[in-house]
Amino acid sequence: MLSGAALAHGAELSAQAIAPPPAPGPAAGLADSAALRATVFGTPPTDMAPMPDKVPLVEINIALPWARPVPDVFWFDRKLRVWFSAQDKPAPLAIVISGTGSDGNTAKLSVLRGALYGAGYHVLTMPSPTFAGFIVSTSSTGVAGDLMQDGHDLYAAMQQIIAHLPRKVQITEIDVLGYSLGGANAAIVKSIDATEAKIKIHRAVMIDPPVSLFSSIGRLDKLFAISIGSGDDALDRLYRRLYAELANLYRASARVQIDEDFILGAAATALKTDAEFSAAIALSFRVDLVNVFFAGDLYAGTGVVVDPKHPPKVGDSLEETQRILRNKPFSEYFTKVFAPYYLQRRPNSTAASLIADNRLDIIGDALRNDSDYYVQTNSDDVILDKQELAWLQDTLGSRIVVYDHGGHLGNVGERQQVSDMLDMLAGRWPGAAK
């Protein structure tokens, strides 16, 4: 067990390391109005790449043999849910991983699915390892957010899914992609496969990935504090501004999750100013964190908001728990759930080493030397600072494209983004492996 002194020391280290850099990054500075608007509005319909008229889609629910006992409150997430689109002939398989806190059938995944299927790929879309359904059905720890641990869980799940695909599906090779945190996850999965060779992944494309998971989320926490604050009143007012549009989007959708796509879609209609757009972006990430925090606290038994001796049951109200969690920053998840859990299980680790282990530096040699890794990002991405962007450019060299504009994921589906993505996957990109 950890001593109180060790926990206090860990909290002090983590607070220093998670804090955004002194020079405000794009998100905290609120300086780039175009980046904020691109993040909220996404790609204009007139700029979208051509998409096929119809994409076949099958939902796959699979029980994984290593799944942990499922808490009563998560009774509906016992199986991993993914989506598959099959070609009717031999084809490469593109596995696409969703962004922070999102399931395997988001609006952005739908766009990427259409582009990939139209280019001749089988397409498998998967939830983020920070999505509650993945944490419950697939995570071997229940405490999400560790790049390598989440990568191993994703890699094991991919093997199970591929083994259960219909026999008529003929796969010629396998590539992996992801957007936002899913981009970093995709790179980690490929690095694991380079050693274990159970899937034989060929190429990986990272779309708007973070360099440091904790720095990016810390930057977004700062954005939350600047644009919304720590009290309930301002947050309630923002919810009220968005409520009518959220309700309209919810009624028009077959999905049941209120996620980033819903929140930013509502914001695009209901909000007007840079400060309001900043608040919506910050809120979308905080909603994702609420689920990670709740599940992690429940599985780790840390008792931050869930009494480990009396966990919630089916039908119990979670309204008060959600109210408490939406005002808690990622740094508190780190100090009270993540770090205590992993420090107990990793000898000689420290809070500082846990943070360092969640940077793409941990596979820096592979990113630098393996010409089958690629990155697409934007010069005004709100989750990166200048040093992180420079690190990506120095590390990937000719295998990165940096667009002048797009914010965070604001150009997904745009003609040039799709064309470049397909060139990278096909080995047509300058610097591609021969």
RAURDA-V74380 format. One record per residue. N is the residue number from 1. PHI is phi in degrees with one decimal (* if undefined). PSI is psi as a letter, one per 20 degrees, with the letter a starting at -180 (999 if undefined). D_FIRST is the distance of its C-alpha to the first C-alpha in whole Angstrom. Layout:
# RAURDA-V74380
((N PHI PSI D_FIRST) (N PHI PSI D_FIRST))
This chain:
# RAURDA-V74380
((1 * q 0) (2 -79.6 q 4) (3 -80.4 r 7) (4 -61.5 h 10) (5 -65.3 h 12) (6 -64.9 g 10) (7 -65.3 g 10) (8 -63.1 g 14) (9 -64.1 g 15) (10 -61.5 g 14) (11 -63.7 h 16) (12 -65.8 g 19) (13 -63.1 g 19) (14 -66.6 h 19) (15 -62.1 g 22) (16 -67.5 g 24) (17 -78.3 h 24) (18 -79.7 h 24) (19 -56.2 p 27) (20 -59.5 q 31) (21 -64.5 q 33) (22 -54.1 g 35) (23 -75.9 p 38) (24 -62.9 p 38) (25 -76.4 r 38) (26 -55.1 h 40) (27 -69.2 g 38) (28 -71.4 h 37) (29 -77.1 h 41) (30 53.9 k 43) (31 -88.4 h 46) (32 -101.6 n 46) (33 -60.7 h 48) (34 -64.9 h 49) (35 -65.0 g 45) (36 -62.4 g 44) (37 -67.1 h 47) (38 -63.4 g 47) (39 -62.8 g 43) (40 -77.7 g 44) (41 -83.9 h 48) (42 73.7 a 47) (43 -76.3 p 50) (44 -60.0 q 53) (45 -54.5 h 55) (46 -69.9 i 58) (47 -101.5 j 56) (48 -71.6 q 54) (49 -67.5 q 54) (50 -59.6 q 56) (51 -124.4 q 55) (52 -64.1 q 56) (53 -63.5 h 57) (54 -143.4 p 55) (55 -124.7 o 52) (56 -64.3 q 51) (57 -144.1 p 48) (58 -122.5 p 46) (59 -85.8 p 42) (60 -116.4 p 40) (61 -115.7 p 37) (62 -132.6 p 35) (63 -86.8 p 33) (64 -99.7 p 30) (65 -64.8 h 29) (66 -95.5 j 25) (67 -54.9 p 25) (68 -77.9 r 22) (69 -55.2 p 23) (70 -92.9 p 25) (71 -57.4 q 24) (72 -52.2 h 27) (73 -67.9 i 28) (74 -105.7 k 28) (75 -55.5 h 30) (76 -86.7 i 33) (77 -119.4 k 31) (78 -72.9 h 30) (79 -115.7 q 32) (80 -73.9 p 32) (81 -111.8 p 35) (82 -130.9 r 37) (83 -128.8 p 41) (84 -132.5 p 44) (85 -122.5 o 47) (86 -106.6 p 49) (87 -77.4 r 52) (88 -96.1 j 55) (89 -150.6 r 55) (90 -55.9 p 53) (91 -159.9 q 51) (92 -70.5 q 48) (93 -104.8 p 45) (94 -104.6 o 43) (95 -98.9 p 39) (96 -118.2 p 39) (97 -104.0 p 35) (98 -73.2 r 35) (99 -86.1 a 34) (100 -46.6 p 31) (101 71.3 j 30) (102 -106.3 q 33) (103 -83.6 a 34) (104 -92.4 j 37) (105 -145.5 l 40) (106 -78.6 r 40) (107 -62.2 g 43) (108 -67.3 h 43) (109 -63.8 h 42) (110 -61.9 g 45) (111 -65.4 g 47) (112 -64.5 h 45) (113 -59.7 g 46) (114 -60.9 g 50) (115 -64.6 g 50) (116 -71.9 g 48) (117 -62.9 g 50) (118 -62.9 h 53) (119 -88.5 j 53) (120 102.9 j 53) (121 -96.0 q 49) (122 -66.4 q 47) (123 -131.4 p 44) (124 -116.2 p 41) (125 -109.3 p 39) (126 -126.0 q 35) (127 -70.8 r 33) (128 -67.7 q 30) (129 -66.3 i 27) (130 -97.0 j 26) (131 -80.5 p 29) (132 -56.3 h 27) (133 -63.2 h 29) (134 -71.1 g 28) (135 -56.6 g 24) (136 -73.9 g 25) (137 -88.4 h 27) (138 -129.5 h 26) (139 -62.4 p 23) (140 -86.3 i 20) (141 -120.7 h 17) (142 83.8 i 19) (143 -114.3 n 18) (144 -84.1 r 21) (145 114.7 i 22) (146 -94.3 o 21) (147 -56.5 g 24) (148 -73.2 g 23) (149 -62.9 g 21) (150 -62.3 h 24) (151 -62.6 g 27) (152 -65.5 h 26) (153 -64.3 g 26) (154 -61.0 g 29) (155 -63.0 g 30) (156 -64.5 g 29) (157 -65.1 g 31) (158 -58.2 g 34) (159 -60.5 g 35) (160 -64.7 g 35) (161 -65.4 g 37) (162 -60.2 h 39) (163 -65.4 h 40) (164 -101.5 j 41) (165 -68.5 q 43) (166 -54.9 q 47) (167 -61.3 h 49) (168 -70.1 i 51) (169 -77.2 o 49) (170 -106.8 p 50) (171 -108.1 p 48) (172 -89.9 h 49) (173 -163.3 r 46) (174 -128.6 p 43) (175 -120.9 q 42) (176 -130.8 p 39) (177 -134.4 r 39) (178 -168.5 q 37) (179 -117.4 q 37) (180 56.4 c 35) (181 -56.2 h 31) (182 -60.4 h 33) (183 -66.0 g 35) (184 -63.6 g 32) (185 -58.1 g 30) (186 -61.2 g 34) (187 -64.1 g 33) (188 -63.4 g 30) (189 -59.8 g 31) (190 -62.4 h 34) (191 -65.9 h 32) (192 -65.3 g 30) (193 -66.3 h 34) (194 -60.9 h 35) (195 -90.8 g 33) (196 -89.9 h 33) (197 53.3 k 36) (198 -90.4 i 36) (199 -114.8 h 38) (200 64.3 l 40) (201 -68.7 p 39) (202 -86.8 f 42) (203 -122.3 q 42) (204 -128.9 p 39) (205 -121.0 p 40) (206 -102.2 p 38) (207 -106.7 o 40) (208 51.4 l 38) (209 -79.7 q 35) (210 -76.8 q 32) (211 -92.2 g 32) (212 -117.7 o 28) (213 -56.6 g 27) (214 -71.9 h 25) (215 -66.5 g 28) (216 -63.9 g 30) (217 -71.1 h 28) (218 -61.2 h 28) (219 -65.1 h 32) (220 -72.8 h 32) (221 -62.1 h 30) (222 -65.7 h 32) (223 -60.9 g 35) (224 -60.1 g 34) (225 -64.0 h 34) (226 -70.8 g 37) (227 -91.2 h 39) (228 -118.2 g 37) (229 93.1 a 35) (230 -102.9 i 33) (231 -91.2 r 35) (232 -78.6 h 36) (233 -60.6 g 39) (234 -65.4 h 40) (235 -66.3 g 38) (236 -63.1 h 40) (237 -63.4 h 43) (238 -65.0 g 42) (239 -56.7 g 41) (240 -64.6 h 45) (241 -62.8 h 46) (242 -91.6 i 45) (243 -57.5 g 45) (244 -61.9 g 48) (245 -69.1 h 48) (246 -59.7 g 45) (247 -63.0 g 46) (248 -64.3 g 49) (249 -64.4 g 47) (250 -62.9 g 45) (251 -65.9 h 48) (252 -84.5 i 50) (253 -109.4 q 47) (254 -84.5 i 46) (255 -87.1 r 42) (256 -118.1 j 40) (257 -101.8 p 37) (258 -85.6 o 38) (259 -128.0 a 37) (260 -55.2 g 37) (261 -63.0 h 41) (262 -66.2 g 42) (263 -64.3 g 41) (264 -70.6 h 42) (265 -63.7 g 45) (266 -67.4 g 46) (267 -62.3 h 45) (268 -61.4 h 48) (269 -93.8 h 50) (270 -96.7 h 49) (271 -108.0 r 48) (272 -130.7 h 50) (273 -98.1 r 49) (274 -57.8 g 47) (275 -62.5 h 44) (276 -69.1 g 44) (277 -63.9 h 44) (278 -61.2 g 41) (279 -63.8 g 39) (280 -65.7 g 40) (281 -62.1 g 38) (282 -62.0 g 35) (283 -64.8 h 35) (284 -62.5 h 35) (285 -73.3 h 32) (286 -66.9 h 30) (287 -60.1 g 31) (288 -61.9 g 30) (289 -66.2 h 26) (290 -54.3 g 26) (291 -69.5 h 26) (292 -63.9 g 23) (293 -63.0 g 21) (294 -62.2 g 22) (295 -64.7 g 21) (296 -62.5 g 18) (297 -63.5 h 17) (298 -68.2 g 18) (299 -71.8 g 17) (300 -78.9 i 13) (301 66.8 k 13) (302 -81.1 i 12) (303 74.8 k 15) (304 -68.1 g 17) (305 -128.4 i 20) (306 -117.0 p 20) (307 -70.9 o 19) (308 -62.2 h 17) (309 -84.2 i 18) (310 -137.2 m 22) (311 -65.6 q 22) (312 -64.4 q 25) (313 -113.9 r 28) (314 -56.2 p 31) (315 94.7 i 34) (316 -68.2 q 31) (317 -73.7 p 32) (318 -110.8 j 30) (319 -61.0 g 32) (320 -67.8 h 30) (321 -61.1 g 27) (322 -64.6 h 29) (323 -62.9 g 30) (324 -66.4 g 27) (325 -69.9 h 26) (326 -69.4 i 29) (327 -101.6 j 29) (328 -100.8 p 25) (329 -77.3 r 25) (330 -61.1 h 23) (331 -57.8 h 22) (332 -75.8 h 20) (333 -59.4 g 19) (334 -63.8 g 17) (335 -73.7 h 15) (336 -104.7 i 14) (337 -123.4 f 14) (338 -61.6 g 15) (339 -62.8 g 13) (340 -56.0 h 9) (341 -65.8 g 10) (342 -78.0 h 11) (343 -64.1 h 9) (344 -68.2 h 7) (345 -107.2 i 10) (346 -126.5 n 12) (347 -55.7 p 12) (348 71.1 j 13) (349 -82.4 q 14) (350 -132.8 r 14) (351 -59.4 h 15) (352 -64.1 h 19) (353 -70.3 h 19) (354 -63.0 h 18) (355 -67.6 g 21) (356 -62.7 h 23) (357 -72.1 i 22) (358 -112.3 k 23) (359 -114.3 q 27) (360 -64.3 i 30) (361 -55.2 h 30) (362 -64.7 i 27) (363 -121.4 k 31) (364 -56.5 g 33) (365 -63.2 g 35) (366 -64.9 g 36) (367 -62.1 h 37) (368 -77.6 h 39) (369 -106.5 i 40) (370 -96.2 o 41) (371 -79.1 j 44) (372 -100.5 j 43) (373 -103.1 p 40) (374 -137.1 q 42) (375 -134.9 p 41) (376 -119.5 p 43) (377 -151.9 a 42) (378 -123.6 q 44) (379 -66.3 i 45) (380 -113.6 k 44) (381 -62.0 p 41) (382 -73.6 i 39) (383 -98.2 i 35) (384 -116.8 q 36) (385 -104.5 r 37) (386 -64.2 h 40) (387 -66.4 h 38) (388 -68.0 g 36) (389 -62.3 g 39) (390 -62.8 h 40) (391 -63.6 g 38) (392 -60.2 g 38) (393 -65.4 g 42) (394 -65.5 h 42) (395 -77.8 g 39) (396 -87.4 h 41) (397 60.5 c 45) (398 -76.6 i 47) (399 -97.2 k 45) (400 -128.5 q 44) (401 -118.9 p 46) (402 -116.1 o 46) (403 -81.8 q 48) (404 -67.0 h 49) (405 -150.9 q 48) (406 156.9 i 46) (407 57.1 b 43) (408 -102.6 o 40) (409 67.7 j 42) (410 -78.7 i 45) (411 -122.1 j 47) (412 -63.6 p 46) (413 93.0 i 49) (414 -67.2 q 51) (415 -52.5 g 54) (416 -68.0 h 53) (417 -60.8 g 49) (418 -66.7 g 50) (419 -59.5 g 52) (420 -65.8 g 50) (421 -58.4 g 47) (422 -68.2 h 50) (423 -64.1 g 51) (424 -62.6 g 48) (425 -65.7 h 47) (426 -85.5 i 50) (427 79.1 j 50) (428 -89.9 i 53) (429 -75.8 q 51) (430 -56.2 p 52) (431 93.6 j 49) (432 -68.4 q 49) (433 -64.0 q 48) (434 -96.8 999 51))
